[in-house]
Amino acid sequence: MLQNIGFPGLMMIMVVVLIIFGPSKLPELGRAVGRTLHEFKASAKELVSDNKEEVTDSKS
């Protein structure tokens, strides 16, 4: 999906976000997105490691 947006579309999205949230809210919004991505990655990594443990345990 994001492959079809391209650079001009991405810039348009950034301008709209800037207009909606304003420059004072952007750092806070960025931190929130960063925290969310970090938690998502950690959860996904945990699920993968749990799955690998189950596969290893079932083979034994």
N, C-alpha and C positions, 0 to 999 in steps of 0.2 A: 504494500500500500504506500509506504513512504517513498519508494523508488520513483513513483510517478509524480511526486510533488515538485521536485527540482528546486533549484536555488531561488528563483523568483517567487515561487509559491511559499517557500519557507520564510523569505523576507516579509511577505505579505502577512503571514501568520504572526510573525514577531511584532510587526507594526500594530496589528489588531490587539495583541496581548498588551502591548505598551499603552495603547489608548484605553483599554478596558481597566487595567490594574493601576496604571500610573507608574512613574519612575520610582516612587518611594516604596511601593509594594513589591517590586521585582526581586530584590535580594531575599526577602522573606519567602516569596513564591519559589525561588530557585532552591533555597534551603529545604523547603518542604518537599519539592520534587526529588531532590538528592537523597533525602532521608527515606522517602518512599521507595526509590529504586534500590537503595542499599538494603532495606528490609526485604524487598522482593528477592533480590539476589541471594541473600542469606537463607531465606526460606527455601528457595529452589535448590540451593546447594545442599541444605539439610535433607530435603526430600530425596535427592539423588544419592546421597551417601547412605541414607536409610534403606533405599531400594537396593543398593549394591550389597549392603550387609545382609539383607534378606535373601538375596540370590546366593551369596556365599554360604550362608547358613543352610539353605535348602540343598545345596550341592554336597554338603558334608554328611 
